[in-house]
Amino acid sequence: MKCSADESSAPHVWSAAGREIVLRVHGSDERPESCADRYTRCATLVLSPALAPFCRRLVGATLLPRLAASIGASLLIFTLVCFAFALVSVAGAHNTDTSYARVRILDDRLEVRLTLDISTLLRVAPNIDANQDHALSKEELRLATPALQQFLAEHVGIEIDGKARPMAGANDPFWPLDAPDPIPGQLWHTKEALISFPFTLPLAAPLKDVALLFDIFRALGDAHTVLGVFEYRGTSTQVVFNLAEPDFLFDTTYAPAPQTVPPPPVPPPATTAPPQPPVDPIPTARGSHRSNVDDSPAWRFFKLGVAHILTGYDHLCFLLALLIVSRLRPLIAIVTSFTVAHSITLLLAAFGIVTLPTRLIECAIALTIVFVGAENLWRKDYGHRWKLTFFFGLIHGFGFANTLDPQELPVQAKAKCLVVFNLGVEAGQLAVVAVLLPVSLALAKWRFGPQAKAVVSIVVALLGLAWFLDRVFALGWMPF
């Protein structure tokens, strides 16, 4: 290579193999000029030690700090997101961990039916699947029934008129209606695998009040929830039991007036009362309390709706993917369409008008997360999002309905429970929007906002993909 250069001239010209390479040194605000000759290329090359200090100052003042800040911000956000989800998974996590309890109050007896899915029963009796083929048969359930009934009798307390009673009168469990024999493991955590355990407690005289206490939450998980209903003379009262509120006292004096014919005359009390069994080993509802304004059954269902959205990490990821790229005006349309859509399918599913397999719905919810997270990476205009969100909201509504099993709630009480539950879901959703919207607006003004939004969208899409694979193949990867 032959070099020909004049120190007083701005351009530096080298000729090589009959072609010219022109190097022009410019200030940081200028760009190299292009050469007219088609055989000439323009470049900025460090070919002389004299130019090295200048180029180091140029790159050090512009490119490297920006690149380092961008990478640092992206890694920071990625680390925070991963750390948050790690805490979630350790703390215990989202699962539709729901059981059911129905108490029928008659004049001569008290009928209690406790319903749990097979996945929950495995925590009580890990060896319920005796042959370890990941499928539960009727014979395996029959062999495990005594241990399951004993667990329920020891961890579910009954108080009648202030006195503890043992959970006696256990009958054979009810196999799920239309369920196959055996039930495959893929269905163990769905409503197709709900098994009911009935108990009957005889009464010497009509009771005045009955308290139900659950001491199962530490064994089944702090996030476990029991949806209960008390039925008395044609009326029903729904209530939610959880770790914070494990008991409820139903008082017949305050029960709504019956809407059917008057009950038959109360038979005279027996001359000799039957002997009462010892109450020491039976958990008592010492914390029982009457329903009041601050702890009414409706208020418990409202809090259940709030908790469902705040601990529904798949729903939260979906909202995060929507909010991270949204502005205020489009966001109103997005939230409104999502609310209307999931309210529609929640009612349709809960009343049995439209029924879809639980596993199909859960897999579809995971795909909505993948799609929205991935779309954030190539879309620039999100004016269509409210239409897309409406369609995806229909899918998420079926997921909300899985929490309230329609078979376990009386028909006359479904509407009230669903409305209150849905209001709780909306309240939780608005709380999430109120927290994430300022973050989204701040990212829109931040110089590294686009990179941060891309990182969050990628993390959300990967989580959605993990949920999808986990739910399709029942891998058990995702504890939340």
C-alpha positions in Angstrom: 0.0 0.0 0.0 1.4 3.4 -1.1 0.6 6.4 1.0 0.4 10.0 -0.3 -0.8 12.6 2.2 -0.2 16.2 2.9 -0.3 17.2 6.6 -2.0 20.5 5.7 -4.8 18.8 3.8 -7.9 17.4 5.5 -8.3 14.2 3.5 -5.9 11.4 3.8 -5.6 9.3 0.6 -4.1 5.8 0.3 -4.1 3.9 -3.0 -4.2 0.1 -3.0 -4.6 -2.2 -6.0 -5.6 0.7 -8.2 -8.5 1.8 -5.9 -8.6 4.8 -3.7 -9.6 4.9 0.0 -10.3 8.3 1.2 -10.1 8.9 5.0 -11.6 12.2 6.1 -11.3 13.2 9.7 -14.2 15.2 11.0 -15.6 16.6 14.2 -18.1 14.7 16.2 -21.0 16.6 14.6 -20.0 15.9 11.0 -20.3 12.8 8.8 -17.7 11.6 6.3 -18.3 12.8 2.7 -19.1 10.2 0.1 -16.9 10.0 -3.0 -18.3 10.5 -6.5 -16.0 8.0 -8.1 -17.6 4.6 -8.2 -14.2 3.1 -7.5 -13.8 5.1 -4.3 -15.0 4.2 -0.9 -15.3 6.4 2.1 -14.5 5.1 5.6 -13.3 6.1 8.9 -10.3 3.9 9.7 -7.7 4.0 12.4 -4.6 3.5 10.1 -2.2 5.8 11.9 -1.1 6.0 15.5 -1.6 9.8 15.3 -5.3 9.3 14.9 -5.8 6.9 17.7 -6.2 9.5 20.5 -8.8 11.4 18.5 -10.8 8.3 17.8 -10.6 7.1 21.4 -12.0 10.5 22.5 -14.7 10.4 19.9 -15.9 6.9 20.7 -15.5 7.3 24.5 -17.6 10.5 24.5 -20.5 9.1 22.5 -20.9 5.4 21.6 -19.5 3.5 24.6 -21.4 5.4 27.3 -24.7 5.0 25.4 -24.1 1.4 24.7 -23.0 0.6 28.3 -26.0 2.5 29.8 -28.4 0.7 27.4 -27.0 -2.7 28.3 -27.0 -1.8 32.0 -30.6 -0.7 32.1 -31.8 -3.7 30.2 -29.9 -6.1 32.5 -31.2 -4.3 35.6 -34.8 -4.6 34.4 -34.3 -8.2 33.4 -32.8 -9.0 36.9 -35.6 -7.2 38.7 -38.3 -9.1 36.8 -36.6 -12.4 37.3 -36.1 -11.7 41.0 -39.7 -10.7 41.4 -40.9 -13.9 39.9 -38.4 -15.9 41.9 -39.9 -14.4 45.1 -43.4 -15.2 43.8 -42.5 -18.8 43.1 -41.0 -19.2 46.6 -43.8 -17.4 48.3 -46.3 -19.8 47.0 -48.2 -19.2 44.1 -50.9 -18.9 41.6 -52.9 -22.0 41.3 -56.7 -22.3 41.2 -56.4 -24.1 44.6 -60.1 -24.2 45.4 -62.2 -26.7 47.3 -65.9 -26.7 48.0 -68.1 -27.2 51.0 -71.9 -27.5 51.1 -73.8 -27.6 54.4 -77.5 -28.5 54.3 -79.4 -27.8 57.5 -82.4 -30.0 58.1 -84.5 -30.4 61.2 -83.3 -33.9 62.0 -79.8 -33.9 60.5 -76.9 -31.8 59.2 -75.5 -32.9 55.8 -71.9 -31.8 55.0 -70.3 -32.4 51.6 -66.6 -31.6 51.1 -65.4 -31.6 47.5 -61.7 -31.6 46.5 -59.9 -32.3 43.3 -57.4 -35.2 43.0 -54.4 -32.8 42.9 -55.4 -31.5 46.4 -56.1 -35.0 47.7 -52.5 -36.0 46.8 -51.2 -33.6 49.4 -53.3 -35.4 52.0 -52.5 -38.9 50.8 -49.4 -38.9 48.5 -49.8 -42.7 47.9 -53.4 -42.4 46.6 -52.1 -43.4 43.2 -51.0 -46.8 44.4 -49.6 -48.2 41.2 -47.9 -44.9 40.3 -49.3 -44.8 36.8 -50.3 -41.2 37.0 -54.0 -42.2 36.8 -56.5 -42.6 39.6 -59.0 -45.4 39.4 -62.1 -46.0 41.5 -60.4 -48.9 43.2 -57.4 -46.8 44.2 -59.8 -44.2 45.6 -61.7 -46.8 47.6 -58.5 -48.0 49.2 -57.4 -44.4 50.1 -60.9 -43.3 51.3 -60.4 -44.2 55.1 -57.2 -42.0 55.3 -58.9 -39.2 53.4 -62.0 -39.3 55.6 -59.9 -39.3 58.7 -57.9 -36.2 57.5 -61.2 -34.3 56.8 -62.7 -35.4 60.2 -59.6 -34.1 62.0 -59.2 -30.9 60.1 -62.8 -29.7 59.6 -64.6 -28.7 62.8 -68.3 -28.4 63.4 -70.0 -26.5 66.2 -73.7 -26.8 66.7 -75.3 -24.4 69.2 -71.9 -23.6 70.6 -70.9 -27.2 71.2 -68.2 -29.1 69.2 -69.4 -32.1 67.3 -67.2 -34.7 65.5 -67.4 -34.9 61.7 -69.1 -38.3 61.9 -71.4 -40.2 59.5 -68.9 -40.5 56.7 -70.3 -42.1 53.5 -68.7 -43.4 50.4 -67.2 -40.6 48.2 -68.9 -39.5 44.9 -67.0 -40.2 41.7 -67.0 -37.2 39.4 -70.0 -37.3 37.0 -69.1 -38.6 33.5 -65.4 -39.0 34.5 -63.4 -41.8 33.0 -62.0 -44.7 35.1 -59.2 -44.1 35.7 -58.9 -40.3 35.6 -55.6 -39.4 33.9 -53.1 -37.1 35.6 -53.7 -34.3 33.1 -57.2 -33.8 34.6 -56.3 -34.0 38.3 -56.3 -30.2 38.8 -59.5 -29.5 36.9 -63.2 -29.6 37.8 -63.5 -32.9 35.9 -61.6 -34.4 38.9 -63.7 -33.1 41.8 -64.4 -35.9 44.3 -67.0 -35.3 47.1 -66.9 -36.7 50.6 -70.4 -36.6 52.3 -70.9 -36.6 56.1 -74.2 -36.8 58.0 -74.6 -35.6 61.6 -77.9 -36.5 63.2 -79.7 -33.8 65.3 -81.9 -34.4 68.3 -83.6 -31.0 67.7 -83.5 -28.2 65.1 -80.3 -26.2 65.6 -80.1 -22.5 66.1 -76.6 -22.0 64.7 -73.8 -23.9 63.2 -70.2 -23.0 62.8 -67.8 -24.5 60.2 -64.0 -24.3 60.8 -61.3 -25.3 58.4 -57.9 -26.2 59.7 -56.6 -27.5 56.4 -54.8 -24.5 54.9 -51.3 -25.2 56.3 -51.5 -28.8 55.0 -52.9 -27.8 51.6 -51.1 -24.5 51.2 -51.6 -20.9 52.4 -53.2 -20.0 49.1 -55.9 -22.6 49.3 -59.5 -21.4 49.2 -62.7 -23.1 50.1 -66.0 -21.9 48.6 -68.8 -22.8 51.0 -72.6 -22.6 50.9 -75.1 -23.0 53.8 -78.6 -24.2 52.7 -81.5 -23.7 55.0 -85.2 -24.0 54.2 -84.9 -23.0 50.6 -82.4 -20.2 51.0 -78.6 -20.3 50.7 -75.7 -18.2 51.9 -72.3 -18.3 50.2 -69.1 -17.7 52.0 -65.3 -18.0 51.4 -62.9 -19.7 53.7 -59.1 -19.1 53.6 -56.1 -19.0 55.9 -57.0 -15.5 57.2 -60.8 -16.3 57.6 -61.0 -20.0 58.3 -64.4 -20.1 60.0 -68.0 -18.9 59.6 -71.0 -19.0 61.9 -74.4 -19.4 60.3 -77.3 -18.4 62.5 -80.7 -19.6 61.5 -82.2 -16.6 63.3 -80.7 -14.2 60.8 -81.3 -16.4 57.8 -83.5 -15.0 55.0 -87.1 -15.9 55.2 -87.9 -19.1 53.3 -89.5 -18.7 49.9 -91.2 -22.1 49.9 -94.0 -23.5 51.9 -93.6 -23.4 55.7 -91.5 -26.2 57.1 -93.2 -29.1 58.9 -93.8 -28.8 62.6 -90.7 -29.3 64.7 -90.8 -32.7 66.5 -90.6 -32.6 70.3 -87.1 -33.1 71.6 -86.2 -36.6 72.7 -86.6 -37.5 76.3 -83.1 -38.7 76.6 -80.4 -36.9 74.8 -77.9 -39.1 73.0 -74.5 -39.2 74.7 -72.0 -36.6 73.4 -68.6 -37.8 72.3 -65.5 -36.2 73.6 -64.6 -32.9 71.9 -60.9 -32.6 72.8 -59.5 -34.0 69.6 -61.9 -32.1 67.4 -60.9 -28.6 66.3 -63.4 -26.0 67.6 -64.5 -22.8 65.9 -63.3 -20.6 68.7 -62.7 -17.8 66.3 -66.2 -18.1 64.8 -68.1 -14.8 64.4 -71.4 -13.7 63.0 -71.6 -12.1 59.6 -71.4 -8.4 59.7 -70.8 -5.4 57.4 -67.1 -5.8 57.6 -67.0 -9.6 57.1 -70.2 -10.5 55.1 -70.2 -13.4 52.6 -70.4 -10.8 49.8 -67.3 -9.0 51.1 -65.4 -12.3 51.2 -66.3 -13.0 47.6 -65.2 -9.5 46.6 -61.8 -10.1 48.3 -61.6 -13.4 46.5 -61.9 -11.6 43.2 -59.2 -9.1 44.2 -56.9 -11.9 45.3 -57.5 -13.9 42.2 -56.2 -11.1 39.9 -53.4 -10.1 42.2 -52.1 -13.7 42.5 -53.0 -14.7 39.0 -49.6 -14.2 37.6 -50.5 -15.2 34.1 -53.2 -12.5 34.0 -50.7 -10.0 35.5 -48.2 -10.8 32.8 -50.9 -10.3 30.1 -51.7 -6.9 31.6 -48.0 -6.0 31.9 -47.5 -6.7 28.2 -50.4 -4.5 27.3 -49.5 -1.6 29.6 -45.8 -1.4 29.0 -46.3 0.0 25.5 -49.7 1.8 25.9 -50.4 5.5 26.2 -53.3 6.9 28.4 -56.0 7.3 25.7 -55.6 3.9 24.0 -55.3 2.3 27.5 -58.8 3.3 28.4 -60.2 1.4 25.4 -58.0 -1.6 26.1 -59.0 -1.9 29.7 -62.7 -1.4 28.9 -62.7 -4.0 26.1 -60.9 -6.5 28.4 -63.3 -5.9 31.2 -66.4 -6.3 29.0 -65.1 -9.4 27.3 -64.1 -11.4 30.4 -67.3 -10.5 32.2 -69.3 -12.0 29.3 -67.5 -15.3 29.3 -67.4 -15.4 33.1 -71.2 -15.4 33.2 -71.5 -17.8 30.2 -69.2 -20.3 31.7 -70.5 -20.1 35.3 -74.1 -20.7 34.2 -73.1 -23.6 32.0 -74.2 -21.9 28.7 -70.7 -22.3 27.2 -68.4 -25.0 28.6 -64.8 -25.5 27.5 -62.1 -27.9 28.9 -60.1 -26.3 31.7 -56.8 -27.4 30.2 -57.7 -25.9 26.8 -58.5 -22.5 28.4 -55.3 -22.5 30.5 -53.2 -23.2 27.4 -55.0 -20.6 25.4 -54.3 -18.0 28.1 -50.6 -18.8 27.9 -50.7 -18.3 24.2 -52.3 -14.8 24.6 -49.3 -13.8 26.7 -46.8 -15.1 24.2 -48.5 -13.2 21.3 -48.9 -9.9 23.1 -45.3 -10.0 24.4 -43.9 -10.9 21.0 -46.1 -8.3 19.2 -44.6 -5.6 21.3 -41.2 -6.2 19.6 -42.3 -5.4 16.0 -45.5 -3.3 16.4 -45.2 0.5 16.4 -48.9 1.3 16.2 -51.2 -0.1 18.8 -54.5 1.4 17.8 -55.8 -2.1 17.1 -55.1 -3.4 20.6 -58.6 -2.9 22.0 -60.0 -5.3 19.4 -57.3 -7.8 20.1 -57.7 -7.4 23.8 -61.5 -8.0 23.5 -60.9 -11.4 21.8 -58.2 -12.3 24.4 -60.4 -11.1 27.2 -63.0 -13.7 26.2 -60.4 -16.4 26.8 -59.3 -15.0 30.1 -63.0 -14.8 31.3 -63.2 -18.6 31.1 -60.1 -18.7 33.3 -61.8 -16.6 35.9 -64.8 -18.8 35.8 -62.7 -21.9 36.7 -62.3 -20.4 40.2 -66.1 -20.5 40.8 -67.2 -24.0 39.9 -70.8 -23.7 38.7 -71.7 -27.2 39.9 -71.1 -26.3 43.5 -73.0 -23.1 43.7 -76.8 -23.1 43.9 -78.5 -21.7 40.8 -80.4 -18.9 42.7 -77.1 -17.6 44.2 -74.8 -17.8 41.2 -75.6 -14.3 39.8 -74.9 -12.5 43.1 -71.6 -14.4 43.7 -70.4 -13.8 40.2 -71.2 -10.1 40.2 -69.4 -9.5 43.5 -66.5 -11.7 42.4 -66.2 -9.9 39.1 -66.3 -6.5 40.9 -63.3 -7.7 43.0 -61.5 -8.8 39.8 -62.1 -5.3 38.3 -60.9 -3.6 41.5 -57.7 -5.6 41.5 -57.2 -4.9 37.8 -57.6 -1.2 38.3 -55.0 -1.3 41.1 -52.6 -3.0 38.7 -53.2 -0.4 36.1 -52.7 2.4 38.6 -49.3 1.0 39.5 -48.1 0.1 36.0 -49.4 3.1 34.1 -46.9 5.6 35.6 -44.1 3.2 34.9 -45.2 3.0 31.3 -45.4 6.7 30.9 -42.0 7.2 32.5 -40.4 4.7 30.2 -41.9 6.6 27.2 -39.9 9.6 28.2 -36.7 7.8 29.2 -33.9 7.7 26.6 -33.5 3.9 27.1 -37.3 3.3 27.3 -37.5 1.3 24.1 -34.8 -1.1 25.2 -36.4 -1.5 28.6 -39.8 -2.2 27.0 -38.2 -4.8 24.7 -36.6 -6.6 27.6 -39.8 -6.7 29.6 -41.8 -7.9 26.5 -39.2 -10.7 25.9 -39.4 -11.9 29.5 -43.2 -11.9 29.4 -43.3 -13.8 26.2 -40.8 -16.4 27.5 -42.9 -16.8 30.6 -46.0 -17.3 28.5 -44.2 -19.9 26.4 -43.1 -21.7 29.6 -46.7 -21.7 30.9 -47.9 -23.0 27.5 -45.5 -26.0 27.4 -46.1 -26.7 31.1 -49.8 -26.8 30.6 -49.8 -28.7 27.4 -47.6 -31.5 28.6 -48.4 -31.3 32.3 -44.7 -30.9 33.2 -45.1 -29.2 36.5 -42.4 -26.6 35.7 -44.3 -23.6 36.7 -45.4 -23.5 40.4 -47.2 -20.2 39.8 
